[in-house]
Amino acid sequence: MNKKESGMIFSQKTKGYFFVMIAALFFSCQTVFGKFLIKMGLSGLDLSFFQFIIGAAGIFIVCIVTGKIKTVAQESKGRRRWISVMGILSAVTTACIFMSLETLNAGIASMLLFTNPVFICLFFMVTGIKKIGLWNKLALIIAMAGSMMVLNVFGASSSGMALVGIVFGISSSVLYAAYNVYYDIKMGQYSIITTASFTQYLAALTIIIIHFDIFFDFPHVTWQMIGLAAVTSLLTNLLPIFFLFKGINLIGSEKAGIVAVAELPFTLLVAFVFLGETLTFIQIAGIVLVILAVVVLQKEN
């Protein structure tokens, strides 16, 4: 391999890491904003409903403005069943995340969600579809250790955790791992706009079916809730999926899953800004470990 080819590969990998990091930055607001909305009176399913209804409307507007409606229709023709799986996975994953927030704090919910690299790596190790190298495994260990330190898992009060919340949190992790792997293996040949569109449309339809009773209980929803839910949807749902899909295309779901663990310190920082939470020495050390994991990941061939 000559220097030019080596430089191009490094550039593509660097771009992939950058895109996933940006996605993580936006995703990091999800549990914090979600927890705030739940405290305002929305349930986890209510929040999921508004997130995907608004997301579907947003992506439809994007398609019209950019003239991509025809592209989406052509690319999805005869393949909509396969693309639709992304939407169902997205809907159920998000519902589990928000439902875990009903009984867990934002930090613990994020910690459980971002154990998903473990399941991604385990999937590839068991199936042998992709080789999981030594550096990749080391980065995973460092990232998870740093994440537990960042969220002070071992110092968290057990009274603030409920079994049902833990179950929903772990379920969100397994489903999010499946979501990333499925996109990596099955959806790479489609344009991001096509995948993003069907993800939002089918996720919205899935949530409507699951939570149809919301149409009979709208009085408890205020315009303030809807407005904040709209901001949450655009910033933590619609925008980051473009960066995430682009990043997965460049570096694969196994590396993207580990890099996305950077969301955890981002979550802590967002919680500090909006909720006034402070950083301890252990949490700062954890942030350093998560950053180190991303650097170690660069060593993977």
matplotlib code that plots the C-alpha trace (Angstrom):
import matplotlib.pyplot as plt

x = [0.0, 1.5, 1.4, -1.4, -3.7, -2.7, -3.5, -6.9, -7.8, -6.7, -8.8, -11.9, -11.5, -10.9, -14.1, -16.0, -14.9, -15.7, -19.2, -20.0, -18.6, -20.9, -23.8, -22.9, -22.8, -26.4, -27.6, -26.2, -29.0, -31.7, -31.8, -31.3, -34.1, -36.2, -35.9, -36.9, -40.0, -41.0, -40.8, -43.1, -45.7, -45.1, -44.7, -42.0, -44.4, -45.8, -42.3, -41.6, -44.8, -43.9, -40.3, -41.1, -44.2, -42.1, -39.1, -41.3, -42.6, -39.1, -37.6, -40.5, -39.9, -36.2, -37.0, -39.3, -36.8, -33.9, -35.9, -35.1, -38.7, -38.0, -34.7, -36.4, -39.2, -36.8, -34.3, -37.0, -39.0, -39.3, -37.1, -39.4, -39.9, -36.2, -35.8, -38.9, -37.0, -34.9, -37.9, -39.3, -36.0, -35.6, -39.1, -38.8, -35.3, -36.4, -39.5, -37.3, -34.9, -37.6, -39.5, -36.3, -36.2, -39.5, -37.7, -33.9, -31.9, -30.5, -27.0, -27.8, -30.2, -27.4, -24.9, -27.2, -27.9, -24.3, -23.3, -24.4, -20.8, -20.5, -23.5, -22.2, -18.7, -20.2, -22.4, -19.4, -17.3, -19.9, -20.9, -17.5, -18.9, -16.3, -13.0, -12.8, -9.1, -7.1, -7.1, -10.9, -11.4, -9.0, -10.8, -14.1, -12.8, -11.3, -14.4, -16.8, -14.5, -14.3, -18.1, -18.8, -16.4, -18.0, -21.5, -20.2, -22.1, -20.5, -21.3, -24.9, -27.6, -29.4, -32.6, -32.7, -32.8, -35.9, -35.8, -38.3, -36.1, -33.0, -34.9, -35.9, -32.4, -30.7, -33.4, -32.6, -28.9, -29.6, -32.0, -29.7, -26.9, -29.2, -30.1, -26.5, -25.5, -28.6, -27.7, -24.1, -24.8, -28.1, -28.5, -25.1, -26.1, -28.9, -28.5, -28.7, -31.8, -33.7, -32.8, -33.4, -36.8, -38.1, -36.7, -38.7, -41.9, -42.0, -41.0, -43.8, -46.3, -45.0, -45.4, -48.9, -49.9, -48.3, -49.5, -52.8, -54.5, -52.7, -55.3, -57.8, -55.7, -54.3, -55.6, -52.5, -50.2, -49.3, -47.9, -44.8, -44.3, -44.9, -42.4, -39.7, -40.4, -40.0, -36.6, -35.6, -36.7, -34.8, -31.6, -31.4, -33.2, -33.3, -30.0, -27.7, -28.9, -27.4, -24.1, -24.4, -25.3, -22.4, -20.0, -21.1, -20.6, -17.0, -15.8, -18.4, -20.8, -18.4, -16.0, -18.9, -20.5, -17.3, -16.8, -20.4, -19.7, -18.3, -21.9, -21.6, -19.2, -21.2, -24.4, -22.7, -21.6, -25.1, -26.6, -24.1, -25.3, -29.0, -29.4, -26.5, -24.7, -21.0, -18.0, -16.1, -12.4, -13.5, -15.8, -13.1, -10.8, -13.5, -13.8, -10.0, -10.4, -13.2, -11.1, -8.2, -10.5, -11.1, -7.4, -6.7, -9.4, -7.3, -4.7, -7.1, -6.1]
y = [0.0, 3.4, 6.5, 8.0, 5.0, 4.9, 8.6, 8.1, 5.2, 7.2, 10.1, 8.0, 6.4, 9.9, 11.2, 8.1, 8.7, 12.4, 11.7, 9.2, 11.6, 14.4, 11.9, 11.0, 14.7, 15.2, 11.8, 12.8, 15.3, 12.6, 11.2, 14.6, 16.3, 13.1, 13.0, 16.6, 16.0, 13.0, 15.1, 17.6, 14.8, 12.9, 9.1, 7.3, 6.2, 9.8, 11.1, 8.3, 9.2, 12.9, 12.2, 10.1, 11.9, 15.1, 13.2, 11.8, 15.3, 16.7, 14.1, 14.5, 18.3, 17.6, 15.2, 17.8, 20.7, 18.7, 17.0, 13.5, 12.2, 10.4, 9.0, 7.5, 6.0, 4.5, 3.1, 1.6, -0.1, -3.8, -3.5, -1.7, -4.8, -4.9, -1.1, -1.1, -3.3, -0.2, 1.8, -0.9, -1.3, 2.4, 2.8, 0.0, 1.0, 4.6, 3.5, 1.4, 4.2, 6.7, 4.1, 3.3, 7.0, 6.7, 4.9, 5.6, 8.8, 9.9, 8.8, 5.2, 5.0, 6.2, 3.7, 0.8, 2.0, 2.3, -1.2, -1.9, -2.2, -5.4, -6.9, -5.7, -7.2, -10.4, -10.8, -10.5, -12.7, -15.5, -15.2, -14.5, -12.1, -9.6, -10.0, -8.3, -7.4, -7.1, -3.3, -3.3, -5.5, -3.4, -0.2, -1.8, -2.6, 0.8, 2.6, 0.6, 1.0, 4.8, 5.0, 3.3, 5.8, 8.7, 7.8, 6.7, 3.4, 1.8, 4.8, 5.1, 4.6, 1.4, 3.0, 5.1, 2.1, -0.1, -3.5, -2.5, 0.4, -1.8, -4.3, -1.5, 0.0, -3.3, -4.0, -0.6, -1.6, -5.0, -3.4, -0.5, -3.0, -4.8, -1.5, -0.6, -4.1, -4.4, -1.1, -2.0, -5.4, -4.8, -1.1, 0.2, 0.1, 2.6, 6.4, 7.8, 9.9, 6.7, 4.8, 7.8, 8.4, 4.9, 4.7, 7.7, 6.8, 3.2, 4.2, 6.7, 4.1, 1.5, 3.9, 4.9, 1.3, 0.7, 3.9, 4.6, 5.5, 8.8, 10.2, 9.8, 11.4, 14.6, 17.0, 16.2, 17.4, 21.1, 23.2, 23.7, 19.9, 19.6, 22.4, 20.9, 17.4, 18.9, 20.3, 17.0, 15.1, 17.3, 17.5, 14.0, 11.9, 13.4, 15.2, 12.6, 9.6, 11.2, 11.5, 8.0, 6.3, 8.1, 7.1, 3.4, 3.4, 4.5, 2.6, -0.2, -0.7, -2.4, 0.6, 3.1, 1.4, 2.0, 5.5, 6.3, 5.5, 9.1, 10.0, 9.2, 12.0, 14.3, 13.3, 14.2, 17.6, 18.3, 17.3, 19.7, 22.6, 21.9, 20.2, 21.7, 18.4, 18.5, 16.5, 14.4, 13.4, 9.8, 11.1, 13.3, 10.2, 8.3, 11.0, 10.6, 6.8, 7.2, 9.5, 7.1, 4.3, 6.3, 6.9, 3.1, 2.4, 4.2, 1.4, -1.2, -2.4]
z = [0.0, -1.0, 1.0, -1.0, -0.4, 3.3, 3.6, 2.0, 4.3, 7.3, 6.1, 5.6, 9.1, 10.7, 9.0, 10.3, 13.8, 13.5, 12.3, 15.0, 17.7, 16.4, 16.5, 20.1, 21.0, 19.8, 21.2, 24.5, 25.0, 24.6, 28.1, 29.8, 27.8, 28.0, 31.8, 32.0, 29.8, 31.9, 35.0, 33.3, 33.0, 29.7, 29.9, 28.1, 25.3, 25.0, 24.4, 21.9, 20.1, 19.7, 18.8, 15.8, 14.7, 14.6, 13.1, 10.3, 9.5, 9.6, 7.3, 4.8, 4.7, 4.1, 1.2, -0.4, 0.0, -1.3, -4.1, -2.8, -2.8, -6.1, -4.9, -1.8, -3.9, -6.4, -3.9, -1.7, -4.5, -3.8, -0.7, 1.7, 3.9, 4.7, 5.2, 7.4, 10.0, 10.8, 11.7, 14.0, 15.8, 16.2, 17.6, 20.2, 21.1, 21.8, 23.7, 26.0, 26.6, 27.6, 29.6, 31.6, 32.4, 34.2, 37.1, 36.5, 36.4, 33.0, 33.9, 34.7, 31.7, 29.4, 31.0, 30.3, 26.7, 25.9, 26.9, 23.4, 22.0, 24.1, 22.3, 18.9, 19.5, 20.9, 17.8, 15.4, 17.6, 17.7, 14.0, 12.6, 10.1, 11.0, 12.8, 16.2, 16.6, 19.8, 19.8, 19.2, 22.3, 24.4, 23.3, 24.4, 27.8, 28.4, 27.1, 29.4, 32.4, 31.7, 31.2, 34.6, 36.3, 34.5, 35.6, 39.1, 38.7, 41.7, 43.9, 42.7, 45.3, 44.7, 46.0, 42.8, 40.6, 39.9, 38.3, 35.6, 34.6, 34.5, 32.2, 29.9, 29.9, 29.0, 26.4, 24.8, 24.7, 22.9, 20.5, 19.7, 19.0, 16.6, 15.0, 14.3, 13.1, 10.8, 9.2, 8.8, 7.2, 5.3, 4.6, 3.4, -0.2, 0.3, 0.5, 4.0, 3.1, 2.1, 5.2, 7.5, 5.8, 6.3, 9.7, 10.8, 8.9, 10.2, 13.7, 13.8, 12.6, 15.1, 18.0, 16.9, 16.9, 20.3, 21.9, 20.1, 23.3, 23.4, 21.0, 23.8, 26.5, 24.9, 27.6, 29.8, 27.0, 26.9, 24.1, 26.1, 26.2, 22.5, 21.8, 23.9, 22.4, 18.9, 19.8, 21.4, 18.3, 15.9, 17.9, 19.4, 16.8, 13.3, 13.0, 14.6, 12.6, 9.5, 11.2, 12.7, 9.4, 7.6, 10.3, 10.2, 6.4, 6.9, 10.0, 10.6, 13.5, 15.8, 15.8, 15.7, 18.8, 20.8, 19.6, 20.4, 24.1, 24.1, 24.5, 28.2, 29.2, 26.8, 28.7, 32.0, 30.6, 29.3, 32.7, 34.3, 32.1, 32.4, 35.7, 37.7, 38.3, 39.2, 38.2, 40.7, 40.3, 39.4, 36.7, 35.2, 35.2, 33.4, 30.7, 30.2, 29.8, 27.2, 25.2, 25.5, 24.2, 21.0, 20.6, 21.1, 18.5, 15.9, 16.2, 14.8, 11.3]

ax = plt.figure().add_subplot(projection="3d")
ax.plot(x, y, z, "-o")
ax.set_aspect("equal")
plt.show()
